[in-house]
Amino acid sequence: MTDTLEPAGERPHDAASRAAALADVPMISPAPVGGLRGLVNHRYLLKLLVKREVTARYTGSFLGMLWSYINPFTQFLMYSFIFALIGRGMNIEHFAIHVFAALMVVSLFTETVSAGTRSIVRNASLLQKSAMPRELFPFASLLVSIYHLWPEFVILAAALLFVGWSPDPTAIAAGVLGYLLIILFALALAVMLSVSQVFLRDTGQVVAVVNNFIRFGVPMMYPYEIVATRFAGHTDLYLANPIAVAVLLVQRCFWVPTTSDPEATAVTAMPDDLFTRGFIALGVGLILLVVAQRVFNHWETKMPERL
């Protein structure tokens, strides 16, 4: 009488043949579906990651989420009462709105790229314990940054209501295009740099240094008119920066309609081919996102041993 039981209908020599065949099959760890499909399939986990990041930011805080409103509100007051002197010197109407609308775009970009760069390394223990698309972490960083953008929209909306914001369809389209552009580039860089941070830990420090210069490379503290005047006919390099284009598009949406003559401001304070540059940058951003995903997929299998 045998000590083991064979599956019904399977003879001993069949079982031996099947075992020999399986022995030749290479061992492959079950990798989760990556890319956009993986994010959709794991949307519940993505929601938990975003909730965890948001909760962690305010853990132990007495005011909690109120800080998300206090910080942008104090920034807006600072630009209104301190930098208003500079704004009048440059003859800019509603200078605080000009700066604050641009600051929202820049902050969304820098926070997403910074947090996304560190996202995989920070969650190394979680990645080693469970199978999930690793793209979840830089994408969650983007969603957290967008979540914290809403209080700033509330502050900006109150200011726009006070000064009488009356946008036209072109202004709304510019705002949508500007934010799509910045979200696309931020996500692409976050995905690509999160890989780099795993293999080269200095990446996060380099990103922090570069972020210090971004605010001065876009028309935020100064109007685009100054750039167009001082570098007349040579602004192509400046406008090749997709962040600068996104800032100008958002200012076209929020700041230009608050001026006394929006049509004249749109002509004098904005580049002529703003929308063309915006759509070109959007196409470049899509290509960059595809490249970032391919780079991520190539190095993904080598991440566990480095983490």
The 8 nearest C-alpha neighbors of each residue, nearest first, counted from 0:
[[1, 2, 3, 4, 5, 11, 10, 6],
 [0, 2, 3, 4, 5, 11, 10, 6],
 [3, 1, 0, 4, 5, 11, 6, 10],
 [4, 2, 1, 5, 0, 6, 11, 14],
 [3, 5, 6, 2, 1, 7, 11, 0],
 [4, 6, 7, 9, 3, 11, 10, 14],
 [7, 5, 9, 8, 4, 10, 14, 11],
 [8, 6, 9, 5, 10, 4, 11, 14],
 [7, 9, 6, 10, 5, 13, 11, 14],
 [10, 8, 6, 7, 13, 5, 11, 14],
 [9, 11, 13, 12, 14, 8, 5, 6],
 [12, 10, 14, 13, 15, 9, 5, 16],
 [11, 13, 15, 14, 10, 16, 9, 17],
 [14, 12, 16, 10, 15, 11, 17, 9],
 [13, 15, 17, 11, 16, 12, 18, 10],
 [14, 16, 12, 18, 13, 17, 19, 11],
 [17, 15, 13, 19, 14, 18, 20, 12],
 [16, 18, 20, 14, 19, 15, 13, 21],
 [17, 19, 15, 21, 20, 16, 14, 22],
 [20, 18, 22, 16, 17, 21, 15, 23],
 [21, 19, 17, 22, 18, 23, 16, 24],
 [22, 20, 18, 24, 23, 19, 17, 25],
 [21, 23, 19, 20, 24, 18, 25, 17],
 [22, 24, 21, 20, 25, 19, 18, 26],
 [23, 25, 21, 22, 26, 20, 27, 19],
 [26, 24, 27, 23, 22, 21, 28, 20],
 [25, 27, 24, 28, 23, 22, 29, 21],
 [28, 26, 25, 29, 30, 24, 300, 31],
 [29, 27, 30, 26, 31, 130, 25, 300],
 [28, 30, 27, 31, 130, 32, 26, 131],
 [31, 29, 28, 32, 130, 131, 132, 27],
 [32, 30, 131, 132, 130, 33, 29, 37],
 [31, 33, 37, 132, 30, 36, 34, 131],
 [34, 32, 37, 132, 31, 36, 35, 134],
 [33, 35, 37, 36, 38, 134, 292, 32],
 [34, 36, 38, 37, 39, 33, 134, 40],
 [37, 35, 39, 38, 34, 40, 33, 32],
 [36, 38, 33, 32, 40, 34, 35, 39],
 [39, 37, 35, 41, 36, 40, 42, 135],
 [38, 40, 42, 36, 41, 37, 35, 43],
 [39, 41, 37, 38, 42, 36, 43, 32],
 [42, 40, 38, 44, 39, 43, 37, 45],
 [41, 43, 45, 39, 44, 40, 38, 46],
 [44, 42, 46, 45, 41, 47, 40, 39],
 [45, 43, 47, 46, 41, 42, 48, 135],
 [44, 46, 42, 48, 43, 47, 41, 135],
 [45, 47, 43, 49, 44, 48, 42, 50],
 [46, 48, 44, 50, 45, 49, 51, 43],
 [49, 47, 51, 45, 50, 46, 44, 52],
 [48, 50, 52, 46, 51, 47, 139, 143],
 [51, 49, 47, 53, 48, 52, 54, 46],
 [50, 52, 48, 54, 49, 53, 55, 47],
 [53, 51, 55, 49, 54, 50, 48, 56],
 [52, 54, 50, 56, 55, 51, 49, 143],
 [53, 55, 51, 56, 52, 57, 50, 58],
 [54, 56, 58, 52, 57, 53, 51, 50],
 [55, 57, 53, 54, 58, 52, 63, 60],
 [58, 56, 63, 60, 55, 54, 59, 64],
 [59, 57, 55, 60, 56, 54, 63, 61],
 [58, 60, 57, 61, 63, 55, 56, 62],
 [61, 59, 63, 57, 58, 62, 56, 64],
 [60, 62, 63, 59, 57, 58, 65, 64],
 [63, 61, 65, 60, 64, 66, 57, 59],
 [62, 64, 60, 57, 65, 61, 66, 58],
 [65, 63, 66, 67, 62, 57, 68, 60],
 [66, 64, 67, 68, 62, 63, 69, 70],
 [65, 67, 69, 68, 64, 70, 63, 62],
 [68, 66, 65, 64, 69, 70, 150, 147],
 [67, 69, 66, 150, 65, 70, 71, 72],
 [70, 68, 66, 72, 71, 67, 73, 65],
 [69, 71, 73, 72, 68, 66, 67, 74],
 [72, 70, 74, 73, 68, 69, 151, 75],
 [71, 73, 75, 69, 74, 70, 68, 76],
 [74, 72, 76, 70, 75, 71, 69, 77],
 [75, 73, 71, 77, 72, 76, 70, 78],
 [74, 76, 72, 78, 77, 73, 79, 71],
 [77, 75, 79, 73, 74, 78, 80, 72],
 [76, 78, 74, 75, 79, 81, 80, 73],
 [77, 79, 82, 95, 75, 76, 81, 80],
 [80, 78, 76, 95, 83, 77, 81, 75],
 [79, 81, 83, 77, 78, 76, 82, 84],
 [82, 80, 83, 77, 78, 79, 84, 85],
 [81, 83, 78, 85, 84, 80, 79, 86],
 [84, 82, 86, 79, 85, 81, 80, 87],
 [85, 83, 82, 87, 86, 88, 81, 80],
 [86, 84, 88, 82, 83, 87, 89, 81],
 [85, 87, 83, 89, 91, 88, 94, 84],
 [86, 88, 90, 84, 89, 85, 91, 83],
 [87, 89, 85, 86, 90, 84, 91, 83],
 [88, 90, 86, 87, 91, 85, 221, 222],
 [89, 91, 87, 88, 86, 92, 85, 94],
 [92, 90, 86, 94, 89, 87, 93, 222],
 [91, 93, 94, 258, 90, 86, 87, 257],
 [94, 92, 95, 96, 91, 97, 258, 257],
 [93, 95, 97, 86, 92, 96, 91, 98],
 [96, 94, 79, 78, 98, 97, 93, 99],
 [97, 95, 99, 98, 94, 93, 100, 254],
 [96, 98, 94, 95, 254, 100, 99, 250],
 [99, 97, 219, 95, 101, 96, 100, 102],
 [98, 100, 102, 96, 101, 97, 95, 103],
 [99, 101, 103, 102, 98, 97, 96, 250],
 [102, 100, 246, 98, 104, 99, 103, 219],
 [101, 103, 99, 105, 104, 100, 106, 98],
 [104, 102, 106, 100, 101, 105, 107, 99],
 [105, 103, 107, 101, 102, 106, 246, 108],
 [104, 106, 102, 108, 107, 103, 109, 101],
 [107, 105, 109, 103, 108, 104, 110, 102],
 [108, 106, 104, 105, 110, 109, 144, 111],
 [107, 109, 105, 185, 111, 106, 110, 112],
 [110, 108, 106, 112, 111, 107, 113, 105],
 [111, 109, 113, 107, 112, 108, 106, 114],
 [112, 110, 141, 108, 114, 109, 113, 115],
 [111, 113, 189, 115, 109, 110, 114, 185],
 [114, 112, 110, 116, 115, 111, 109, 206],
 [115, 113, 111, 117, 116, 112, 140, 118],
 [116, 114, 137, 189, 118, 112, 140, 117],
 [115, 117, 193, 192, 113, 189, 114, 118],
 [118, 116, 114, 115, 120, 119, 121, 193],
 [117, 119, 115, 121, 136, 120, 116, 137],
 [120, 118, 122, 121, 117, 123, 136, 193],
 [119, 121, 123, 122, 117, 118, 197, 306],
 [122, 120, 118, 119, 123, 117, 124, 125],
 [123, 121, 119, 125, 120, 124, 126, 118],
 [122, 124, 120, 126, 125, 121, 306, 119],
 [125, 123, 127, 126, 122, 128, 121, 306],
 [126, 124, 128, 122, 127, 123, 129, 121],
 [127, 125, 123, 124, 128, 129, 122, 130],
 [126, 128, 124, 125, 129, 123, 303, 130],
 [127, 129, 125, 126, 124, 130, 123, 131],
 [130, 128, 126, 127, 131, 125, 124, 31],
 [129, 131, 31, 30, 126, 132, 128, 29],
 [130, 132, 31, 133, 129, 126, 32, 30],
 [133, 131, 33, 134, 31, 135, 37, 32],
 [132, 134, 135, 131, 136, 119, 33, 126],
 [135, 133, 132, 136, 137, 138, 34, 190],
 [136, 134, 138, 133, 132, 139, 137, 38],
 [135, 137, 139, 138, 134, 118, 133, 119],
 [138, 136, 115, 140, 139, 189, 190, 118],
 [139, 137, 141, 135, 140, 136, 134, 142],
 [138, 140, 136, 142, 141, 137, 49, 135],
 [141, 139, 137, 143, 138, 115, 142, 111],
 [140, 142, 111, 138, 144, 139, 143, 145],
 [143, 141, 145, 139, 144, 140, 146, 138],
 [142, 144, 146, 140, 145, 141, 49, 139],
 [145, 143, 141, 147, 146, 142, 107, 111],
 [146, 144, 148, 142, 147, 143, 141, 107],
 [147, 145, 143, 144, 148, 149, 142, 150],
 [146, 148, 144, 145, 149, 143, 150, 67],
 [147, 149, 145, 151, 146, 150, 144, 152],
 [148, 150, 152, 151, 147, 146, 153, 145],
 [151, 149, 153, 68, 152, 148, 67, 147],
 [152, 150, 154, 149, 153, 148, 71, 155],
 [151, 153, 149, 155, 150, 154, 156, 148],
 [152, 154, 150, 156, 151, 155, 157, 149],
 [155, 153, 151, 157, 152, 156, 72, 158],
 [154, 156, 152, 158, 157, 153, 159, 151],
 [157, 155, 159, 153, 158, 154, 152, 160],
 [158, 156, 160, 154, 155, 159, 161, 153],
 [157, 159, 161, 155, 160, 156, 162, 154],
 [160, 158, 156, 164, 162, 161, 157, 163],
 [159, 161, 157, 163, 158, 162, 164, 156],
 [160, 162, 158, 159, 163, 157, 164, 156],
 [163, 161, 159, 160, 164, 158, 257, 93],
 [164, 162, 160, 161, 159, 165, 257, 256],
 [163, 165, 257, 159, 256, 160, 162, 166],
 [166, 164, 256, 163, 167, 257, 159, 253],
 [167, 165, 256, 170, 164, 171, 168, 252],
 [166, 168, 170, 169, 171, 165, 256, 252],
 [169, 167, 171, 170, 172, 166, 173, 252],
 [170, 168, 172, 167, 171, 173, 252, 166],
 [169, 171, 252, 173, 167, 168, 172, 166],
 [170, 172, 168, 174, 173, 169, 252, 175],
 [173, 171, 169, 175, 170, 174, 176, 168],
 [174, 172, 248, 170, 176, 171, 175, 252],
 [175, 173, 249, 252, 177, 171, 172, 176],
 [174, 176, 172, 178, 177, 173, 179, 171],
 [177, 175, 179, 173, 174, 178, 180, 172],
 [178, 176, 245, 248, 174, 180, 175, 249],
 [177, 179, 181, 180, 175, 176, 182, 174],
 [180, 178, 176, 182, 177, 181, 183, 175],
 [179, 181, 177, 178, 183, 281, 182, 176],
 [180, 182, 178, 184, 183, 179, 185, 245],
 [183, 181, 185, 179, 180, 184, 178, 186],
 [184, 182, 180, 186, 181, 185, 284, 179],
 [183, 185, 187, 181, 284, 186, 182, 188],
 [184, 186, 182, 108, 188, 183, 187, 112],
 [185, 187, 189, 183, 184, 188, 182, 190],
 [188, 186, 288, 184, 190, 189, 185, 291],
 [187, 189, 191, 185, 190, 186, 192, 184],
 [188, 190, 115, 112, 186, 192, 116, 187],
 [191, 189, 187, 193, 188, 192, 137, 186],
 [190, 192, 291, 188, 193, 189, 194, 187],
 [193, 191, 195, 116, 194, 189, 190, 188],
 [192, 194, 116, 196, 190, 195, 191, 189],
 [195, 193, 192, 197, 196, 191, 295, 190],
 [194, 196, 192, 197, 198, 193, 199, 202],
 [195, 197, 200, 199, 193, 202, 194, 198],
 [198, 196, 194, 195, 199, 120, 200, 193],
 [197, 199, 195, 196, 200, 305, 194, 302],
 [200, 198, 196, 201, 195, 197, 202, 194],
 [199, 201, 196, 202, 198, 197, 203, 195],
 [202, 200, 204, 199, 203, 205, 196, 206],
 [203, 201, 205, 196, 200, 204, 199, 206],
 [204, 202, 206, 205, 201, 207, 116, 196],
 [205, 203, 207, 201, 206, 202, 208, 200],
 [204, 206, 202, 208, 207, 203, 209, 201],
 [205, 207, 203, 209, 204, 208, 210, 202],
 [206, 208, 204, 210, 205, 209, 203, 211],
 [209, 207, 205, 211, 210, 206, 204, 212],
 [208, 210, 206, 211, 212, 207, 205, 213],
 [211, 209, 213, 207, 212, 208, 206, 109],
 [210, 212, 209, 208, 213, 207, 214, 215],
 [213, 211, 210, 209, 215, 214, 216, 208],
 [212, 214, 216, 210, 215, 211, 209, 217],
 [215, 213, 216, 212, 217, 219, 211, 105],
 [214, 216, 213, 217, 212, 220, 219, 218],
 [215, 217, 213, 214, 212, 218, 243, 237],
 [216, 218, 243, 215, 219, 214, 213, 242],
 [219, 217, 222, 221, 223, 220, 243, 216],
 [218, 220, 98, 221, 101, 217, 222, 214],
 [221, 219, 98, 218, 222, 215, 214, 217],
 [220, 222, 218, 219, 223, 225, 89, 98],
 [223, 221, 218, 224, 225, 219, 220, 268],
 [222, 224, 226, 225, 218, 268, 227, 221],
 [225, 223, 227, 222, 268, 226, 228, 267],
 [224, 226, 228, 223, 227, 222, 229, 221],
 [225, 227, 223, 229, 224, 228, 230, 234],
 [226, 228, 224, 231, 230, 225, 229, 223],
 [229, 227, 225, 231, 226, 230, 224, 223],
 [228, 230, 226, 231, 227, 225, 224, 233],
 [231, 229, 233, 227, 228, 226, 234, 232],
 [230, 232, 227, 228, 233, 229, 234, 226],
 [231, 233, 234, 230, 227, 235, 228, 229],
 [234, 232, 230, 231, 235, 236, 227, 237],
 [235, 233, 237, 236, 232, 230, 238, 227],
 [236, 234, 238, 237, 233, 239, 232, 240],
 [235, 237, 239, 238, 234, 233, 240, 230],
 [238, 236, 234, 239, 235, 240, 243, 216],
 [239, 237, 235, 240, 236, 234, 244, 243],
 [240, 238, 236, 237, 235, 241, 244, 243],
 [239, 241, 238, 243, 242, 237, 244, 236],
 [242, 240, 244, 243, 280, 239, 245, 238],
 [243, 241, 245, 244, 240, 246, 181, 217],
 [242, 244, 217, 246, 240, 241, 245, 247],
 [243, 245, 241, 247, 242, 246, 238, 248],
 [246, 244, 177, 242, 248, 243, 247, 241],
 [247, 245, 243, 249, 101, 244, 248, 250],
 [248, 246, 250, 244, 245, 249, 251, 243],
 [249, 247, 173, 251, 177, 245, 250, 246],
 [248, 250, 174, 252, 246, 251, 247, 177],
 [251, 249, 254, 247, 253, 252, 248, 246],
 [252, 250, 248, 255, 249, 170, 253, 254],
 [251, 253, 170, 174, 249, 250, 171, 173],
 [254, 252, 250, 251, 255, 249, 256, 100],
 [253, 255, 250, 257, 97, 256, 96, 251],
 [254, 256, 251, 261, 257, 258, 253, 264],
 [257, 255, 261, 166, 258, 254, 165, 164],
 [258, 256, 164, 255, 254, 163, 162, 259],
 [259, 257, 261, 260, 256, 255, 92, 254],
 [258, 260, 261, 257, 256, 92, 264, 255],
 [259, 261, 258, 263, 262, 264, 256, 257],
 [262, 260, 264, 256, 255, 258, 263, 265],
 [263, 261, 265, 264, 260, 266, 255, 256],
 [262, 264, 266, 265, 261, 260, 267, 268],
 [265, 263, 261, 267, 268, 266, 262, 260],
 [264, 266, 262, 269, 263, 268, 267, 261],
 [267, 265, 263, 264, 269, 268, 262, 271],
 [266, 268, 264, 265, 269, 263, 224, 270],
 [269, 267, 224, 264, 265, 266, 223, 270],
 [268, 270, 265, 267, 266, 271, 223, 247],
 [271, 269, 273, 272, 268, 266, 267, 223],
 [270, 272, 273, 269, 266, 274, 265, 267],
 [271, 273, 275, 270, 274, 276, 277, 269],
 [274, 272, 276, 270, 275, 271, 277, 269],
 [273, 275, 277, 276, 272, 278, 173, 248],
 [276, 274, 272, 277, 278, 273, 279, 280],
 [275, 277, 279, 273, 274, 278, 280, 272],
 [276, 278, 274, 280, 275, 279, 273, 281],
 [277, 279, 281, 275, 280, 276, 274, 282],
 [280, 278, 276, 282, 281, 277, 275, 283],
 [279, 281, 283, 277, 278, 282, 241, 276],
 [282, 280, 278, 284, 279, 283, 180, 277],
 [283, 281, 285, 279, 284, 280, 278, 286],
 [284, 282, 280, 286, 281, 285, 287, 279],
 [283, 285, 287, 281, 282, 286, 184, 183],
 [284, 286, 288, 282, 287, 283, 281, 289],
 [285, 287, 283, 289, 284, 288, 290, 282],
 [286, 288, 284, 290, 285, 289, 291, 283],
 [287, 289, 187, 291, 285, 290, 286, 284],
 [290, 288, 292, 286, 291, 287, 293, 285],
 [291, 289, 287, 293, 288, 292, 294, 286],
 [292, 290, 191, 288, 294, 289, 293, 187],
 [293, 291, 295, 289, 290, 294, 296, 288],
 [294, 292, 296, 290, 295, 291, 297, 289],
 [295, 293, 291, 297, 292, 296, 290, 298],
 [294, 296, 292, 293, 297, 298, 299, 291],
 [295, 297, 293, 299, 294, 298, 292, 300],
 [296, 298, 294, 295, 299, 293, 300, 301],
 [299, 297, 301, 295, 296, 300, 294, 302],
 [298, 300, 296, 302, 301, 295, 297, 194],
 [299, 301, 302, 298, 303, 297, 296, 304],
 [300, 302, 298, 299, 303, 304, 305, 297],
 [303, 301, 305, 299, 304, 300, 306, 298],
 [304, 302, 306, 305, 301, 300, 127, 299],
 [303, 305, 306, 302, 301, 300, 127, 197],
 [306, 304, 302, 303, 197, 198, 301, 120],
 [305, 303, 304, 123, 302, 197, 120, 124]]
